[in-house]
Amino acid sequence: MTVTVGIAGLGLIGKERLLAMEKLQGRGRDIEVAGVFDPYADSSLGGDYRVETLPALLSSQPDLVVVATPHSSALEVATAALSSGSDVLVEKPLGRSAAETTEFAEMSALTGRSVHVGFNYRFFPGVRALLADLDRQAFGDLINVRMTLGHGGSPGDEKTWKLDGEHAGGGCLIDPGIHLIDLAQQIGGECAVSSTNTWSGFWGTGIEEQAHVVLEARSVPMIDLDISIVRWRSTFRLEVNGTEGYGLVEGRGRSYGPQTYRTGRRWGWKDGGTQAESERVVLSSDCSDSFADELEDLLFGPSESGGVCTLAQARSGMDTLESCRMHAGISR
């Protein structure tokens, strides 16, 4: 039976979702595009697909609607899709605040349709391999986790919706920071916020541009998050340190460089050479299939990994985000 998917939003991520569907078709999956919609696009941005109105897109009742619009319009679009009888995959975050997240949950319960949230970092090959190693306790008891996510940015970014507090719902804590909060929960479970420090002063749009967050979880005493939209060199790094060894993921493709996953043993240097020389390179990837892998997992059965972000997991992440804001004295 053919699975039909509608795409709402034709920006960078919406186009990635269209490409993901083409990849799934190439894998032999019975999937087709029900239609595309974008409140800000003209018909030329649809490529091979005609850009429709939202009611026209929903009239065909797609099995799934991917909502990849700006954060400020995601709830409205998702509500319409759920009310029309479609399940929804909302690109992160799930709303701009815990209050909006609750509205998503209420609409899901009212309509009986499912809501999942797009956190494609879960589907990066290096991250998936690291999570699998954590499941088998490859590094012993965890001591700490350190994550860095910094966007290089471009001149003129201050004129886009992503640096507008109203449309984006805040600054770097919510985007891209919610990715790291989600990964922290994947590693440690429910997290408590110990501290949050933020800095603003470059873009001048009133949002936080740099943040340092310290979390703690039952299985991880310290989780440090370094989040920035003023880093200039695009950076992704995830380091897990345990009593028996460590795992290190670096890069996420494109301007961040290829993703590598390396592991090391405690005192590996004792076998000769340096500690770096004792490390094992598990894999290297350009991360180009993360969106396709995530969509395949959602539509055609869960993988052996953590799977697509559920409504409950997304709500927990937003609660942690709100706690970060409280510690930083940020009100939204």
C-alpha positions in Angstrom: 0.0 0.0 0.0 1.4 3.4 -1.1 2.3 5.8 1.7 1.5 9.4 0.8 3.4 12.3 2.3 2.7 16.0 2.1 5.4 18.6 2.6 4.5 22.0 4.3 7.4 24.3 4.0 9.9 24.5 1.1 12.9 26.0 2.8 16.2 24.1 3.4 14.6 21.4 5.5 11.5 21.0 3.4 13.7 20.4 0.4 15.7 17.9 2.4 12.5 16.0 3.1 11.6 15.9 -0.6 15.1 14.6 -1.3 14.6 12.0 1.5 11.4 10.7 -0.2 13.2 10.3 -3.5 15.9 8.3 -1.7 13.3 6.1 -0.1 11.7 5.5 -3.5 15.2 4.5 -4.7 15.3 2.0 -1.9 12.2 0.4 -3.2 9.8 1.9 -0.6 6.2 2.5 -1.8 6.0 6.2 -1.1 4.8 9.2 -3.0 4.5 13.0 -2.6 0.9 14.0 -2.0 1.7 17.7 -2.6 3.7 20.6 -1.4 2.8 23.8 0.3 4.7 26.9 1.5 3.1 30.1 2.9 6.1 32.2 1.7 7.0 30.5 -1.6 6.0 31.0 -5.2 5.2 28.1 -7.5 8.7 27.9 -8.9 10.2 26.6 -5.6 8.3 23.4 -5.8 10.6 21.9 -8.4 8.7 19.0 -10.0 5.8 19.6 -7.7 3.1 22.3 -8.0 3.0 24.5 -4.8 -0.6 24.2 -3.5 -2.6 26.0 -0.9 -2.7 24.2 2.5 -6.4 23.2 2.1 -5.7 21.8 -1.3 -2.8 19.8 0.0 -4.8 18.5 3.0 -7.9 17.6 0.9 -6.1 14.5 -0.4 -5.6 13.4 3.3 -2.0 12.4 3.1 -0.9 9.6 5.5 1.7 12.0 6.9 2.3 15.8 6.7 5.9 17.0 7.3 5.7 20.5 8.8 8.9 22.4 8.0 7.7 25.9 8.2 9.1 28.7 10.5 8.5 27.9 14.2 5.9 30.6 14.5 3.6 29.0 12.0 4.3 25.3 12.7 1.5 24.9 15.3 -1.2 26.4 13.0 -0.1 24.2 10.0 0.1 21.1 12.2 -3.3 21.7 13.8 -4.8 21.9 10.3 -3.1 18.7 9.2 -4.1 16.8 12.4 -7.7 18.0 12.0 -7.8 16.8 8.4 -6.9 13.2 9.5 -3.1 13.1 8.8 -0.3 12.2 11.1 2.3 14.8 11.5 6.1 15.0 11.6 7.1 18.5 12.9 10.6 19.7 12.4 12.3 20.5 15.8 11.4 22.1 18.1 7.8 21.2 19.1 6.6 24.7 19.4 8.4 27.8 20.7 7.5 27.2 24.4 6.2 24.5 26.7 2.7 26.1 26.3 2.8 25.6 22.5 4.1 22.1 23.0 1.1 21.4 25.2 -1.2 22.6 22.4 0.4 20.1 20.0 -0.2 17.3 22.5 -3.9 18.4 23.0 -4.5 18.4 19.3 -2.9 15.0 19.0 -5.2 13.6 21.7 -8.3 15.3 20.3 -7.8 14.1 16.8 -6.4 10.7 17.6 -3.5 11.3 15.1 0.2 11.0 16.0 2.8 13.7 16.3 6.5 13.0 16.0 9.3 15.5 15.9 12.2 15.7 13.5 15.5 15.3 15.3 17.7 14.0 12.5 20.9 14.2 14.6 19.6 10.9 16.1 20.1 9.3 12.7 23.7 10.5 12.0 25.7 7.3 11.6 28.3 8.3 14.2 25.6 9.2 16.8 23.7 6.0 16.2 26.9 4.0 16.6 27.8 5.8 19.8 24.3 5.3 21.2 24.6 1.6 20.4 27.9 1.4 22.3 26.3 3.2 25.2 23.5 0.6 25.3 26.1 -2.2 25.7 28.0 -0.1 28.3 31.2 -0.1 26.2 32.7 2.8 28.1 31.9 1.6 31.7 30.1 3.9 34.1 29.8 7.4 32.5 31.7 10.3 34.0 30.7 13.1 31.8 29.4 14.1 28.4 30.5 17.2 26.5 28.7 18.5 23.4 29.5 21.4 21.1 27.2 22.8 18.4 28.2 26.0 16.7 26.8 27.6 13.5 29.1 29.6 11.3 26.4 31.9 10.1 26.4 34.3 7.2 26.2 38.1 6.7 22.6 39.1 6.7 21.4 36.3 9.0 20.0 39.0 11.3 17.3 39.7 8.7 16.1 36.1 8.6 13.3 34.6 10.8 15.8 32.3 12.5 17.3 35.2 14.4 13.9 36.8 15.1 12.9 36.0 18.7 9.2 36.0 17.8 9.3 33.8 14.8 12.1 31.4 16.1 10.9 31.4 19.7 14.3 32.5 21.0 18.0 32.2 20.2 20.6 29.5 20.3 19.1 27.7 23.2 16.0 26.6 21.2 17.7 26.4 17.8 20.1 24.7 17.4 20.4 23.9 21.2 17.3 21.7 21.3 19.2 19.2 19.2 21.8 18.8 22.0 19.1 18.7 24.7 17.5 15.8 22.8 20.8 14.0 22.5 21.4 14.5 26.2 18.1 12.8 26.9 19.0 10.0 24.6 22.2 9.4 26.5 21.2 10.1 30.1 17.4 10.0 30.2 15.5 12.8 32.0 17.9 15.7 32.7 18.0 18.4 35.4 19.5 21.8 34.7 22.3 22.8 37.0 23.2 26.1 35.3 22.8 28.1 32.2 24.9 31.1 31.1 24.2 33.1 27.9 25.8 35.9 25.9 24.4 38.3 23.3 26.1 41.1 21.6 26.8 40.5 17.9 23.6 40.1 15.9 21.6 42.7 17.9 18.2 41.0 17.5 17.6 40.5 21.3 18.2 36.8 21.4 20.9 34.7 23.1 23.7 34.0 20.7 26.0 31.9 22.9 25.0 29.5 25.7 26.7 27.2 28.1 24.4 24.7 29.9 25.3 22.1 32.6 22.9 19.2 33.0 22.9 16.2 35.2 21.1 12.9 34.8 20.8 9.7 36.8 23.4 7.9 34.7 25.6 10.9 33.9 26.8 13.3 36.6 27.8 16.1 34.2 26.5 16.9 30.7 28.1 20.1 29.3 26.4 21.8 26.3 28.3 24.5 24.4 25.8 26.1 21.9 26.6 29.0 19.6 25.4 30.9 16.5 28.5 33.1 16.6 31.2 30.4 16.3 32.2 31.2 12.7 33.6 27.8 12.1 30.7 25.4 12.0 31.3 22.7 14.6 29.6 19.6 15.9 31.3 17.5 18.6 30.0 14.8 21.0 32.3 13.3 23.5 31.3 10.6 26.0 33.8 9.8 28.8 33.5 6.7 31.0 35.5 4.7 33.5 36.6 2.2 30.9 37.1 4.5 27.8 35.5 7.1 25.6 33.7 7.8 22.3 34.1 10.8 20.2 31.8 12.0 17.3 33.0 15.0 15.2 31.5 16.7 12.2 28.0 16.4 10.6 28.7 16.7 6.9 28.9 19.7 4.6 30.6 22.8 6.2 31.0 20.9 9.4 33.2 18.3 7.7 32.6 14.5 7.4 31.4 12.8 10.6 33.9 10.5 12.2 33.3 8.3 15.2 36.3 7.2 17.2 36.6 5.2 20.4 39.4 4.8 22.9 40.3 2.7 25.9 41.4 4.0 29.2 45.2 4.2 29.1 45.4 2.8 25.6 48.9 4.3 25.3 50.2 1.5 27.6 50.2 -0.8 24.5 52.8 1.5 22.9 52.5 4.8 21.1 50.3 7.7 22.0 46.7 7.7 23.3 45.5 9.1 20.0 47.3 6.3 18.1 45.5 3.7 20.2 42.1 4.9 19.2 39.9 3.0 16.8 38.1 4.8 13.9 34.7 3.2 13.8 33.3 5.0 10.8 33.3 8.1 8.7 30.2 9.5 6.9 28.9 12.6 5.1 25.5 12.2 7.0 23.6 12.7 3.8 21.0 10.0 4.6 19.9 11.1 8.0 16.6 12.6 6.8 15.8 9.5 4.7 16.7 7.1 7.5 14.5 9.0 9.9 11.5 9.1 7.6 12.0 5.4 6.8 12.1 4.6 10.5 8.8 6.5 11.1 6.9 5.2 8.1 8.1 1.6 7.6 9.0 0.4 11.1 11.3 1.3 13.9 14.9 0.6 13.7 17.1 -1.0 16.4 18.2 2.5 17.5 16.2 4.9 19.6 13.8 5.7 16.7 12.0 8.9 15.8 11.4 11.4 18.6 8.0 10.9 20.2 5.6 13.5 21.5 6.4 12.6 25.1 10.2 12.9 24.4 9.8 16.2 22.7 7.7 17.6 25.6 10.4 16.5 28.1 13.0 18.3 26.0 10.9 21.5 25.9 10.6 21.3 29.7 14.4 21.1 30.0 14.7 24.1 27.6 12.3 26.1 29.7 14.4 25.3 32.8 17.5 26.5 30.9 15.7 29.8 30.2 14.7 30.1 33.8 18.3 29.7 35.0 19.4 32.3 32.4 16.7 34.7 33.3 15.1 34.6 29.8 11.4 34.9 29.5 9.4 34.1 26.4 
